[in-house]
Amino acid sequence: MRQIIRKRGFTLVELLVVVLILGALSAIALPRVVASADTAKEKACQSNIDIINTQAELYNAMTDGYPKAIDTLTKDTDYFPDGAPVCAFGGKYSLNSSCRAVCSHSGSSADVKPKDTKTTKTPPAAKPYQ
């Protein structure tokens, strides 16, 4: 008599269930990964803006005036020895009218304004206690 040999393996239904579960998990995880990548790019761009603003303050301290164009800073190896910062989104950095760095991809800039040492006012003298 012939003996029937059963082959061991997965059925088509079992494989289909596994594929569906993996698809559902990737549908949940993929948007979070993409959002994390965008957040990282935004933070990198903001960090570059902060660095440019810091170098603009250093330029002001050394030359007693803010740079007129961003190329004044980025082409000088004293301020950027590794080269000009590059936006993660492919935008271009520039200086706005208040000498703060902005990026063309979003127009974002730092909230801190430059200190104008020439127009600093001294606080009024305190009135004596009566």
C-alpha positions in Angstrom: 0.0 0.0 0.0 1.1 3.4 -0.8 1.6 5.8 2.0 0.7 9.5 1.4 3.5 11.8 2.2 2.3 15.2 3.5 4.5 18.1 2.6 5.0 20.6 5.4 4.6 24.2 4.5 2.3 27.2 4.7 -1.0 27.4 3.1 -2.0 30.2 0.8 -4.5 31.6 3.4 -1.8 31.7 6.1 0.6 33.6 3.8 -2.3 36.0 2.8 -3.0 36.7 6.5 0.7 37.5 7.2 0.9 39.8 4.2 -2.3 41.7 5.3 -0.9 42.1 8.9 2.4 43.4 7.5 0.5 45.8 5.2 -1.6 47.1 8.1 1.5 47.6 10.3 3.3 49.5 7.5 0.3 51.7 6.9 0.5 52.7 10.6 4.2 53.2 10.8 5.0 54.8 7.4 3.3 58.2 8.0 5.2 58.5 11.4 8.5 57.8 9.7 7.8 60.4 7.0 6.7 62.9 9.6 9.9 62.3 11.6 12.0 62.9 8.5 10.3 66.2 7.8 10.6 67.3 11.4 14.4 66.5 11.3 14.8 68.5 8.1 13.0 71.4 9.6 15.1 71.3 12.8 18.3 71.1 10.7 17.2 74.2 8.7 16.4 76.1 11.9 19.8 75.1 13.3 21.5 76.4 10.2 19.6 79.7 10.6 20.7 79.9 14.2 24.3 79.3 13.2 24.1 82.0 10.5 22.6 84.5 13.0 25.3 83.7 15.5 28.0 84.3 12.9 26.3 87.6 11.9 26.5 88.7 15.6 30.2 87.7 15.6 30.7 89.7 12.4 29.0 92.7 14.0 31.2 92.4 17.1 34.4 92.3 15.0 33.5 94.9 12.4 31.0 97.1 14.2 28.3 96.5 11.6 26.2 93.7 10.3 26.9 92.1 6.9 25.0 93.4 3.9 24.7 90.1 2.2 24.9 86.5 3.3 27.9 85.8 1.0 30.0 88.1 3.2 29.7 85.5 5.9 29.4 82.2 4.0 32.4 82.7 1.8 34.7 83.7 4.7 36.4 80.6 6.2 36.8 82.4 9.5 33.0 82.2 10.0 32.3 79.0 8.1 35.4 76.8 7.8 33.5 73.8 6.4 31.6 75.9 3.8 28.2 77.5 3.7 25.3 75.7 5.4 22.9 73.9 3.1 19.2 73.8 3.6 17.8 70.2 3.9 14.8 71.2 1.8 17.0 72.7 -0.9 16.2 76.3 0.0 18.6 79.3 -0.1 19.6 81.3 3.0 19.6 85.1 2.9 19.6 88.0 5.3 16.4 90.0 5.8 16.1 93.7 6.4 16.9 93.3 10.1 20.1 91.3 9.3 18.5 88.0 10.4 18.9 84.8 8.4 15.8 83.4 6.5 15.4 80.4 4.3 13.6 80.5 1.0 11.8 77.2 1.5 9.6 78.6 4.3 10.7 82.1 5.1 11.4 81.0 8.7 13.8 82.9 10.8 15.0 83.1 14.3 12.9 85.1 16.8 15.9 86.9 18.3 16.6 90.4 17.0 20.1 91.8 16.7 21.3 94.0 19.5 21.8 97.6 18.4 24.6 98.8 20.6 24.5 102.3 19.3 20.9 103.0 20.3 20.9 101.3 23.7 19.2 103.5 26.2 20.1 103.5 29.9 17.2 102.8 32.3 15.9 105.9 34.1 17.3 106.6 37.5 15.3 105.1 40.4 13.3 107.6 42.4 14.1 107.7 46.1 11.7 106.1 48.5 9.6 108.7 50.3 
